[in-house]
Amino acid sequence: MPDNRDCILIVDDAPATLELLRRNLLSAGYRVLMASSVAEATRTLENNHVDLVITDLKMPGLGGEHLVRHVRENFSDTEVMIITGYPSVKGAVEAVKTGAEDYLAKPFTEEELLSTVERTLRKLHIRKVAHESSKPRVSVSHGLVGESRAMVRIGEFISKAALTPATVLISGESGTGKELVARAIHYRSKRAAAPFVPVNCGAIPEELLESELFGHIKGAFTGATETRAGFFQTADGGTIFLDEISETSLSMQVKLLRVLQDKEVCMIGSTRTRKVDVRILASTNKDLSALVKKGLFREDLFYRINVIMVDLPPLREREDDIFLLIRHFAKKFAEELGRPAPMFSDGALQVLRKYHWPGNVRELENVVQRLIVMTDGDIIDVPDLPSLMRFSARQAVTLNHTLAEVEVEYIRSVLLSVNNNKTNAAKILGIDRKTLREKLQKAKLSS
């Protein structure tokens, strides 16, 4: 059977160090290969798939920086971590400048080794997923992009719901794509050639909603200068989508119930009803059953529209789809501007993935559009992201450090993420360069 564990190549001329690293990494469940020189390491890389190379910098003959450069030039799916005897920020930055993703300063504990390895491999996996997501993909249906389990289930639901004329209730938070699901159901059904008519029930004033839905005849009320068909008549033979149906009043709910029961509408000002052949799809971002209990939504209408129900997951529960969506929207908006889509740095992708996305896919789309429009370079990095996202991406920390220690570690991480660019680091930290310089001096971090 294939071994799916991450494979780590450790390179050091000291046998004792090799054995220590091998033992610690094996105990953590990794596959381990060893080399005592850069030449031996390059041969190992040619004959094995390696996820991570951990190399010492100072070795006889060719040093670790040559190995880092070799990996960077020849193995895009392999990450590099350096073991350095330079504990200062300046020394660490010099090590990382050679092309390594992270570094480990001597002496180090087993916990420090494993946490740094885990962090580095996580970045590699994120980059692999992001790279895969940049390849052409087939949407689930009509703009729905995703390959997560949740989206696969949505795709299966759409296929089944399209085969039946039953009423469908689509629930989910704002921005999750409820109208896209409704459109997909319609255009995969037998009614696809007929109109799909979306109606935002919450956006139309109550006094106008009845006229918009059912139409009116000339002279029915002040301003009715001509007879006008409503949305139900427009959708005849097709589908009407009642978006945010929970926003309708109880009196309007009675009239909607009559349409569902009798399949006919009565225009305002008319005494005659008219038969309509319309499939009804509805959506809500509220708990309709709770509204029923409070007397804010009619129970009989609830059961009429809730024949088939699907609940769309929020984006925070679809982490596997975030990179797909980023690439999809980046390509879309870049093409609108007539230029190539920029790349997203690993750091930026990590922040975007950790963000909680209260506005769901709609918020992600807006953020990507803003980044494409406002960023001039070929790479979108962490400083380009909205400040709210940068500050909300919390780093997991153990609970046995003082506040001062956590601050120093965070400053060091930020500096490393921007290649020791203090202007960018200060911007991310929300302080000026002078304050950053003072903190570096206080912590005795080399600048």
C-alpha positions as CSV (number, residue, x, y, z in Angstrom):
1,M,0.0,0.0,0.0
2,P,1.2,3.6,-0.7
3,D,2.7,5.5,2.2
4,N,1.0,8.8,2.4
5,R,3.1,10.2,5.3
6,D,5.1,13.3,4.7
7,C,8.7,12.5,3.8
8,I,11.5,14.5,5.3
9,L,15.2,14.5,4.3
10,I,17.6,15.6,7.0
11,V,21.0,16.8,6.0
12,D,23.9,17.3,8.5
13,D,27.5,16.3,8.7
14,A,27.2,15.5,12.4
15,P,26.0,11.9,13.0
16,A,24.7,12.7,16.4
17,T,22.5,15.5,15.0
18,L,21.2,13.2,12.3
19,E,20.3,10.5,14.7
20,L,18.5,13.0,17.1
21,L,16.5,14.5,14.3
22,R,15.7,11.0,12.8
23,R,14.4,9.7,16.2
24,N,12.3,12.8,16.9
25,L,10.7,12.9,13.4
26,L,10.0,9.1,13.3
27,S,8.3,9.3,16.7
28,A,6.0,12.0,15.2
29,G,5.0,9.7,12.3
30,Y,7.1,11.1,9.5
31,R,9.1,9.1,6.9
32,V,12.7,10.1,7.3
33,L,15.7,10.0,4.8
34,M,19.2,11.1,5.8
35,A,22.2,12.5,4.1
36,S,25.6,13.7,5.5
37,S,26.5,16.1,2.6
38,V,24.9,18.2,0.0
39,A,26.1,15.9,-2.8
40,E,24.4,12.9,-1.1
41,A,21.3,15.0,-0.5
42,T,21.0,15.9,-4.2
43,R,21.2,12.2,-5.2
44,T,18.5,11.3,-2.6
45,L,16.3,14.0,-4.0
46,E,16.7,12.7,-7.6
47,N,15.5,9.2,-6.5
48,N,12.8,10.0,-3.9
49,H,9.8,12.3,-3.5
50,V,10.7,14.5,-0.5
51,D,8.2,16.9,1.0
52,L,10.6,18.7,3.3
53,V,14.4,19.1,3.4
54,I,15.9,20.1,6.8
55,T,19.5,21.1,6.3
56,D,22.3,22.6,8.4
57,L,24.0,25.7,6.9
58,K,27.6,25.1,7.9
59,M,29.0,21.9,6.5
60,P,32.3,20.9,5.0
61,G,32.5,21.5,1.2
62,L,29.2,22.8,-0.2
63,G,27.2,24.5,2.5
64,G,23.4,24.3,3.1
65,E,22.7,27.4,1.1
66,H,23.8,25.5,-2.1
67,L,21.3,22.7,-1.3
68,V,18.5,25.3,-0.7
69,R,19.2,26.9,-4.0
70,H,19.2,23.5,-5.7
71,V,15.8,22.6,-4.2
72,R,14.3,25.9,-5.1
73,E,15.5,25.6,-8.8
74,N,14.5,22.0,-9.3
75,F,11.8,20.8,-6.9
76,S,8.7,23.0,-6.7
77,D,6.8,20.5,-4.5
78,T,9.6,20.4,-1.8
79,E,9.9,22.8,1.1
80,V,13.2,23.7,2.9
81,M,13.9,24.4,6.5
82,I,17.3,25.5,7.8
83,I,19.1,24.7,11.0
84,T,21.1,27.7,12.0
85,G,23.4,28.7,14.8
86,Y,22.3,32.3,14.5
87,P,19.5,33.0,17.0
88,S,19.1,36.7,16.0
89,V,16.5,38.0,13.6
90,K,19.2,39.3,11.3
91,G,20.9,35.9,11.2
92,A,17.6,34.1,10.7
93,V,16.6,36.5,7.9
94,E,19.9,35.9,6.2
95,A,19.2,32.2,6.3
96,V,15.7,32.5,5.0
97,K,16.9,34.8,2.2
98,T,18.7,31.8,0.8
99,G,15.3,30.4,-0.1
100,A,14.3,28.4,3.0
101,E,10.7,28.7,4.2
102,D,11.7,28.6,7.9
103,Y,14.6,28.1,10.3
104,L,15.4,26.5,13.6
105,A,18.0,28.0,15.8
106,K,20.4,25.8,17.8
107,P,20.0,24.5,20.5
108,F,16.3,23.5,20.1
109,T,13.9,21.2,21.9
110,E,11.9,18.4,20.4
111,E,8.8,20.5,20.7
112,E,10.4,23.4,18.8
113,L,11.5,21.0,16.1
114,L,8.1,19.4,15.6
115,S,6.2,22.7,15.7
116,T,8.5,24.3,13.1
117,V,8.3,21.2,10.9
118,E,4.5,21.2,11.2
119,R,4.2,24.9,10.4
120,T,6.5,24.5,7.3
121,L,4.6,21.5,6.0
122,R,1.3,23.3,6.5
123,K,2.5,26.1,4.3
124,L,3.6,23.6,1.6
125,H,0.2,21.9,1.7
126,I,-1.6,25.2,1.4
127,R,0.6,26.1,-1.6
128,K,-0.1,22.7,-3.3
129,V,-3.8,23.2,-2.9
130,A,-3.6,26.7,-4.1
131,H,-1.6,25.6,-7.2
132,E,-4.1,22.8,-7.9
133,S,-7.0,25.3,-7.6
134,S,-5.4,27.5,-10.3
135,K,-6.0,24.8,-12.9
136,P,-9.2,25.0,-14.9
137,R,-12.1,23.5,-13.0
138,V,-15.7,22.6,-13.8
139,S,-18.2,24.4,-11.6
140,V,-20.8,22.3,-9.9
141,S,-23.4,24.2,-11.8
142,H,-24.2,27.7,-13.0
143,G,-21.5,29.5,-11.0
144,L,-21.3,27.2,-8.0
145,V,-17.6,26.5,-7.5
146,G,-16.3,23.9,-5.1
147,E,-15.0,20.5,-4.6
148,S,-15.5,20.1,-0.8
149,R,-17.8,17.3,0.5
150,A,-20.4,19.9,1.3
151,M,-20.5,21.2,-2.3
152,V,-20.5,17.7,-3.7
153,R,-23.7,17.1,-1.6
154,I,-25.2,20.3,-2.9
155,G,-24.5,19.2,-6.5
156,E,-26.2,15.8,-5.8
157,F,-29.2,17.7,-4.3
158,I,-29.5,19.9,-7.3
159,S,-29.6,16.9,-9.7
160,K,-32.3,15.3,-7.7
161,A,-34.4,18.4,-7.1
162,A,-34.3,19.2,-10.8
163,L,-36.1,16.0,-11.6
164,T,-39.2,16.9,-9.5
165,P,-41.7,19.7,-9.7
166,A,-41.9,20.0,-5.9
167,T,-41.4,23.3,-4.1
168,V,-37.9,23.7,-2.7
169,L,-36.8,25.8,0.3
170,I,-33.2,26.9,0.3
171,S,-31.8,28.1,3.6
172,G,-28.4,29.5,4.5
173,E,-26.6,32.6,5.7
174,S,-26.5,35.7,3.4
175,G,-23.9,35.3,0.7
176,T,-23.8,31.5,0.6
177,G,-25.2,31.3,-3.0
178,K,-28.9,30.5,-2.5
179,E,-29.9,32.1,-5.8
180,L,-27.2,30.2,-7.6
181,V,-28.6,26.9,-6.3
182,A,-32.1,28.0,-7.4
183,R,-30.9,28.9,-10.9
184,A,-29.0,25.5,-11.1
185,I,-32.2,23.6,-10.2
186,H,-34.2,25.5,-12.8
187,Y,-31.8,25.2,-15.7
188,R,-31.3,21.5,-15.1
189,S,-35.1,20.9,-15.0
190,K,-37.6,20.4,-17.8
191,R,-38.5,24.1,-17.4
192,A,-35.0,25.3,-18.4
193,A,-36.3,26.8,-21.7
194,A,-38.9,28.9,-19.8
195,P,-38.2,32.0,-17.7
196,F,-36.4,32.0,-14.3
197,V,-37.8,35.0,-12.4
198,P,-36.0,36.0,-9.1
199,V,-37.8,38.2,-6.7
200,N,-36.2,39.7,-3.6
201,C,-39.1,39.9,-1.2
202,G,-37.1,42.0,1.3
203,A,-36.2,44.7,-1.2
204,I,-39.7,45.5,-2.4
205,P,-41.9,47.7,-0.2
206,E,-44.8,45.9,1.3
207,E,-47.4,48.2,-0.4
208,L,-45.9,47.3,-3.8
209,L,-45.1,43.7,-3.4
210,E,-48.6,42.4,-4.2
211,S,-48.7,44.4,-7.5
212,E,-45.2,43.2,-8.4
213,L,-46.1,39.6,-7.8
214,F,-49.6,39.3,-9.2
215,G,-49.9,42.4,-11.5
216,H,-52.7,45.0,-11.7
217,I,-55.2,46.2,-14.2
218,K,-55.4,49.8,-15.5
219,G,-57.1,52.1,-12.9
220,A,-56.8,49.6,-10.0
221,F,-55.1,52.3,-8.0
222,T,-53.6,55.8,-8.3
223,G,-50.7,55.6,-10.8
224,A,-51.9,52.4,-12.5
225,T,-52.1,53.9,-15.9
226,E,-51.9,50.6,-17.7
227,T,-52.5,46.9,-17.1
228,R,-49.3,45.2,-16.1
229,A,-48.5,41.5,-15.5
230,G,-46.8,40.4,-12.3
231,F,-43.8,38.2,-11.7
232,F,-46.0,35.1,-11.5
233,Q,-47.4,35.7,-15.0
234,T,-43.9,36.5,-16.3
235,A,-42.7,33.1,-14.9
236,D,-45.6,31.1,-16.4
237,G,-44.2,27.8,-17.6
238,G,-41.0,28.4,-15.7
239,T,-39.8,29.0,-12.2
240,I,-40.2,31.9,-9.7
241,F,-37.6,32.3,-7.0
242,L,-38.9,34.0,-3.8
243,D,-35.7,35.2,-2.2
244,E,-35.9,35.9,1.6
245,I,-39.5,34.8,1.8
246,S,-39.3,35.3,5.6
247,E,-39.5,39.1,5.0
248,T,-43.1,38.9,3.7
249,S,-46.0,40.0,5.9
250,L,-48.6,37.6,7.2
251,S,-51.2,39.1,4.8
252,M,-48.9,38.5,1.9
253,Q,-48.2,35.0,3.1
254,V,-52.0,34.2,2.8
255,K,-52.0,35.2,-0.8
256,L,-48.9,33.2,-1.6
257,L,-50.5,30.2,0.1
258,R,-53.5,30.6,-2.3
259,V,-51.2,30.6,-5.3
260,L,-49.5,27.4,-4.1
261,Q,-52.8,25.6,-3.4
262,D,-54.8,26.7,-6.4
263,K,-52.1,27.5,-9.0
264,E,-53.8,30.7,-9.9
265,V,-53.4,34.5,-9.3
266,C,-55.7,37.4,-9.2
267,M,-54.4,40.8,-10.5
268,I,-55.1,43.8,-8.3
269,G,-58.3,45.4,-9.5
270,S,-59.6,42.3,-11.2
271,T,-62.4,39.9,-10.1
272,R,-61.2,37.0,-12.1
273,T,-58.3,34.6,-11.4
274,R,-55.9,33.4,-13.9
275,K,-54.2,29.9,-13.9
276,V,-50.4,29.9,-13.9
277,D,-48.0,27.0,-14.3
278,V,-45.1,28.1,-12.1
279,R,-42.7,26.1,-10.0
280,I,-41.9,27.9,-6.8
281,L,-38.4,28.0,-5.2
282,A,-37.9,30.0,-2.0
283,S,-35.0,30.9,0.2
284,T,-34.4,32.3,3.7
285,N,-31.5,33.3,5.9
286,K,-33.6,32.9,9.0
287,D,-35.0,29.9,10.9
288,L,-38.5,29.7,9.6
289,S,-39.6,27.0,12.1
290,A,-38.6,29.5,14.9
291,L,-40.6,32.2,13.2
292,V,-43.6,29.9,13.0
293,K,-43.4,29.3,16.8
294,K,-43.3,33.1,17.3
295,G,-46.3,33.6,15.1
296,L,-44.3,35.6,12.5
297,F,-44.7,33.1,9.7
298,R,-47.7,31.0,8.8
299,E,-47.3,27.3,9.6
300,D,-49.4,26.2,6.6
301,L,-47.2,28.2,4.2
302,F,-44.1,26.8,5.9
303,Y,-45.1,23.2,5.2
304,R,-46.2,24.1,1.7
305,I,-42.8,25.5,0.7
306,N,-40.8,23.1,2.8
307,V,-41.4,20.0,0.6
308,I,-37.7,19.7,-0.2
309,M,-35.2,21.6,1.8
310,V,-31.4,22.2,1.5
311,D,-29.2,24.1,3.9
312,L,-26.2,25.8,2.3
313,P,-23.0,25.7,4.4
314,P,-21.2,28.9,5.3
315,L,-17.8,29.5,3.7
316,R,-16.1,28.9,7.0
317,E,-17.2,25.3,6.8
318,R,-15.9,25.0,3.2
319,E,-12.2,25.7,3.8
320,D,-11.2,23.3,1.0
321,D,-13.1,25.5,-1.5
322,I,-11.6,28.9,-0.5
323,F,-8.5,28.6,-2.8
324,L,-10.7,27.5,-5.7
325,L,-13.0,30.5,-5.2
326,I,-10.0,32.9,-4.9
327,R,-8.6,31.7,-8.2
328,H,-12.0,31.7,-9.8
329,F,-12.7,35.3,-8.8
330,A,-9.2,36.5,-9.5
331,K,-9.3,35.2,-13.0
332,K,-12.8,36.7,-13.6
333,F,-11.9,40.2,-12.4
334,A,-8.5,40.2,-14.0
335,E,-10.0,39.3,-17.4
336,E,-12.5,42.2,-17.0
337,L,-9.5,44.5,-16.6
338,G,-7.7,42.9,-19.5
339,R,-4.6,41.7,-17.5
340,P,-3.2,38.5,-16.1
341,A,-4.4,37.3,-12.7
342,P,-1.9,38.0,-10.0
343,M,-0.5,35.3,-7.7
344,F,-1.3,35.2,-4.0
345,S,1.6,34.7,-1.6
346,D,1.6,31.7,0.8
347,G,1.1,34.2,3.7
348,A,-1.8,35.9,2.1
349,L,-3.5,32.5,1.3
350,Q,-3.1,31.5,4.9
351,V,-4.7,34.7,6.2
352,L,-7.6,34.3,3.8
353,R,-8.1,30.7,4.8
354,K,-8.1,31.5,8.5
355,Y,-10.5,34.4,8.2
356,H,-14.1,33.6,9.4
357,W,-15.9,35.2,6.4
358,P,-19.1,36.4,7.9
359,G,-20.3,37.6,4.5
360,N,-19.5,34.2,3.0
361,V,-18.8,33.8,-0.7
362,R,-20.2,37.2,-1.6
363,E,-17.7,38.8,0.8
364,L,-14.8,36.7,-0.6
365,E,-15.8,37.8,-4.1
366,N,-15.8,41.5,-3.1
367,V,-12.4,41.2,-1.3
368,V,-10.8,39.6,-4.4
369,Q,-12.3,42.2,-6.7
370,R,-10.9,44.9,-4.5
371,L,-7.4,43.3,-4.4
372,I,-7.4,42.8,-8.2
373,V,-8.3,46.5,-8.8
374,M,-6.1,48.1,-6.1
375,T,-3.0,45.9,-6.4
376,D,-0.5,46.9,-9.1
377,G,2.1,44.1,-8.7
378,D,2.1,40.5,-9.8
379,I,1.8,39.1,-6.3
380,I,-0.8,39.9,-3.6
381,D,0.8,39.7,-0.2
382,V,-0.3,40.0,3.4
383,P,0.1,43.8,3.6
384,D,-2.3,44.1,0.6
385,L,-5.1,42.5,2.5
386,P,-7.7,44.5,4.5
387,S,-6.4,45.2,8.0
388,L,-9.4,43.4,9.6
389,M,-8.4,40.1,8.0
390,R,-4.7,40.4,9.0
391,F,-5.6,41.1,12.6
392,S,-8.3,38.4,12.8
393,A,-5.9,35.7,11.7
394,R,-4.8,34.5,15.1
395,Q,-1.8,32.4,15.5
396,A,-2.1,29.4,17.8
397,V,0.2,29.7,20.8
398,T,0.9,27.5,23.7
399,L,-0.2,28.8,27.1
400,N,3.1,28.7,28.9
401,H,4.6,31.9,27.7
402,T,4.6,35.4,29.1
403,L,3.0,38.2,27.2
404,A,6.4,39.7,26.5
405,E,7.6,36.4,25.0
406,V,4.5,36.0,22.8
407,E,5.0,39.6,21.6
408,V,8.7,39.0,20.7
409,E,7.8,35.8,18.9
410,Y,5.1,37.5,16.9
411,I,7.3,40.4,15.9
412,R,10.0,37.9,14.8
413,S,7.4,35.9,12.7
414,V,6.1,39.1,11.1
415,L,9.6,40.2,10.2
416,L,10.4,36.9,8.7
417,S,7.2,36.9,6.7
418,V,8.2,40.2,5.0
419,N,12.0,39.4,4.6
420,N,12.9,41.8,7.4
421,N,11.2,44.8,5.7
422,K,10.6,46.9,8.8
423,T,8.2,49.3,7.0
424,N,5.9,46.4,6.0
425,A,6.4,44.7,9.4
426,A,5.4,47.9,11.2
427,K,2.3,48.3,8.9
428,I,1.2,44.8,9.8
429,L,1.9,45.3,13.5
430,G,0.0,48.6,13.5
431,I,2.9,50.6,14.9
432,D,5.4,53.0,13.4
433,R,9.0,52.1,12.5
434,K,10.4,53.9,15.6
435,T,8.2,51.9,18.0
436,L,9.2,48.7,16.2
437,R,12.9,49.6,16.5
438,E,12.5,50.3,20.2
439,K,10.8,46.9,20.7
440,L,13.6,45.2,18.8
441,Q,16.2,46.9,20.9
442,K,14.3,46.0,24.1
443,A,14.0,42.4,23.2
444,K,17.7,42.4,22.1
445,L,16.7,41.3,18.6
446,S,19.3,42.2,16.0
447,S,17.9,44.7,13.4
